[in-house]
């Protein structure tokens, strides 16, 4: 379980995700691993180790990847996704047909290093917000094909997910407002057609737009590129209009998190953990052959 007693994040292995795992293995294997004949009939053991401190993410993918290659192979997780790790720490152990262990190595490590980097970067920002009651959310700035996993990594780092896609919630941005005739008209049009559970968010670039969005009945207002001092003045006015409205700040540089958290907002959204994080350095080590 991650620090603080929060429930461990869950990754749903949908048919789409399982198909992606097969596709990523196929990308590396091509017409077949040319080294496999050297390992026919051989079994082996291996383990993963981290070369840097961070937050681990991606261990849950190793078992499904191995099962695709050879169901006789097995993995034992020593560290759960979302847990902190220290340089030199052993993360998981593998055992089974040697050809499967060799074939899974690069794909599994690439995914885990990418996701662990995101989780580590998210954790660093979440720690700045600790005790403020303000949540850190991601954005739709994700790598095509990796969105589900990258957003899972954000959760493993203690953040929360914004929209997974355009069908999750309706967010009216500056182009919608410009082309639809303004905030009130845009909100009314979406309300008339969206399913009732869907939330409606309006991105506001001015105080007037934010107030219009609240009056039009938006569930949330994304306050884009406002300075902390401006938000400190605006947030109480918006709360007076609609106490339950969710107020989100975006366009926030990581070094400004504390200042924005003090303004009374509910949420800070940032793409930084996904778009700017380095991979966490992980390595796979092989033991002597078993047979």
RAURNOR-V895157 format. One record per pair of residues at least 24 apart in sequence whose ideal C-beta (glycine too) atoms are under 6 Angstrom apart, sorted by sequence separation. I is the first residue (numbers start at 0). J is the second residue. D is the distance in Angstrom with one decimal. If there is no record, write none. Layout:
BEGIN
i=I j=J d=D
i=I j=J d=D
END
This chain:
BEGIN
i=56 j=80 d=4.9
i=71 j=95 d=5.3
i=72 j=96 d=6.0
i=137 j=161 d=5.5
i=169 j=193 d=5.5
i=213 j=237 d=5.4
i=71 j=96 d=5.8
i=134 j=159 d=5.2
i=136 j=161 d=4.5
i=219 j=245 d=3.8
i=220 j=246 d=5.8
i=221 j=247 d=4.7
i=222 j=248 d=5.2
i=223 j=249 d=5.0
i=224 j=250 d=3.9
i=55 j=82 d=5.7
i=69 j=96 d=5.0
i=72 j=99 d=4.5
i=206 j=233 d=5.3
i=213 j=240 d=4.6
i=223 j=250 d=5.3
i=213 j=241 d=4.8
i=221 j=249 d=5.6
i=234 j=262 d=5.6
i=54 j=83 d=5.6
i=55 j=84 d=4.9
i=168 j=197 d=5.7
i=182 j=211 d=4.2
i=186 j=215 d=4.1
i=234 j=263 d=4.2
i=69 j=99 d=3.8
i=168 j=198 d=4.3
i=169 j=199 d=4.9
i=170 j=200 d=4.3
i=171 j=201 d=4.9
i=172 j=202 d=4.6
i=182 j=212 d=5.3
i=53 j=84 d=5.9
i=68 j=99 d=4.3
i=213 j=244 d=5.5
i=227 j=258 d=4.3
i=231 j=262 d=4.7
i=117 j=149 d=5.8
i=121 j=153 d=5.1
i=125 j=157 d=3.8
i=168 j=200 d=6.0
i=183 j=215 d=4.9
i=227 j=259 d=5.5
i=230 j=262 d=4.0
i=52 j=85 d=5.3
i=58 j=91 d=5.6
i=125 j=158 d=6.0
i=182 j=215 d=5.5
i=52 j=86 d=5.5
i=68 j=102 d=5.4
i=114 j=148 d=5.9
i=118 j=152 d=4.7
i=122 j=156 d=4.3
i=49 j=84 d=4.9
i=51 j=86 d=5.2
i=68 j=103 d=5.8
i=117 j=152 d=3.8
i=121 j=156 d=2.7
i=122 j=157 d=5.6
i=227 j=262 d=5.6
i=50 j=86 d=5.8
i=118 j=155 d=4.2
i=121 j=158 d=4.5
i=65 j=103 d=5.5
i=114 j=152 d=4.0
i=118 j=156 d=3.9
i=49 j=88 d=5.4
i=64 j=103 d=5.2
i=48 j=89 d=5.5
i=20 j=63 d=5.8
i=46 j=89 d=5.4
i=47 j=90 d=4.2
i=64 j=107 d=5.3
i=20 j=64 d=5.7
i=47 j=91 d=5.0
i=21 j=67 d=5.8
i=46 j=92 d=4.7
i=61 j=107 d=5.1
i=45 j=93 d=4.7
i=10 j=59 d=5.5
i=44 j=94 d=4.9
i=60 j=110 d=5.7
i=57 j=110 d=5.2
i=42 j=96 d=5.9
i=43 j=97 d=4.1
i=57 j=111 d=3.0
i=42 j=97 d=6.0
i=45 j=100 d=5.2
i=41 j=97 d=4.2
i=43 j=100 d=5.5
i=57 j=114 d=4.3
i=56 j=114 d=4.0
i=38 j=97 d=4.2
i=56 j=115 d=4.8
i=38 j=98 d=4.4
i=55 j=115 d=5.4
i=53 j=115 d=5.7
i=56 j=118 d=4.0
i=35 j=98 d=4.6
i=54 j=118 d=4.1
i=54 j=119 d=4.7
i=53 j=119 d=3.7
i=54 j=122 d=4.7
i=32 j=102 d=5.4
i=7 j=79 d=5.8
i=8 j=81 d=5.5
i=7 j=81 d=5.6
i=81 j=155 d=3.9
i=80 j=155 d=5.0
i=27 j=105 d=5.6
i=27 j=106 d=5.3
i=1 j=81 d=4.0
i=24 j=106 d=5.5
i=23 j=106 d=5.2
i=56 j=152 d=4.7
i=56 j=155 d=4.3
i=54 j=156 d=5.5
i=161 j=268 d=5.6
i=149 j=273 d=5.2
i=133 j=260 d=4.4
i=127 j=256 d=4.6
i=131 j=260 d=4.1
i=127 j=257 d=6.0
i=136 j=266 d=5.4
i=138 j=268 d=5.6
i=140 j=270 d=3.8
i=128 j=260 d=5.5
i=134 j=266 d=5.2
i=135 j=267 d=5.6
i=136 j=268 d=4.4
i=138 j=270 d=4.5
i=141 j=273 d=5.8
i=140 j=274 d=5.5
i=10 j=151 d=4.9
i=8 j=154 d=4.0
i=8 j=155 d=5.0
i=121 j=272 d=4.2
i=120 j=272 d=4.0
i=117 j=272 d=5.1
i=117 j=273 d=5.6
i=120 j=276 d=3.7
i=117 j=276 d=5.2
i=116 j=276 d=4.4
i=119 j=279 d=5.6
i=116 j=277 d=5.4
i=116 j=278 d=4.5
i=116 j=279 d=4.8
i=115 j=279 d=3.7
i=113 j=278 d=5.6
i=112 j=278 d=4.0
i=112 j=279 d=5.6
i=112 j=281 d=5.1
i=111 j=281 d=5.8
i=108 j=281 d=5.7
i=104 j=283 d=5.0
i=53 j=279 d=4.4
i=51 j=279 d=5.9
i=51 j=280 d=5.0
i=50 j=280 d=4.1
i=49 j=281 d=5.4
i=47 j=281 d=5.8
i=48 j=282 d=5.5
i=47 j=283 d=5.5
i=45 j=283 d=5.6
i=46 j=284 d=5.6
i=45 j=285 d=4.7
i=44 j=286 d=4.1
i=43 j=288 d=5.3
i=43 j=289 d=6.0
i=41 j=288 d=5.2
i=42 j=289 d=4.1
i=42 j=290 d=5.0
END
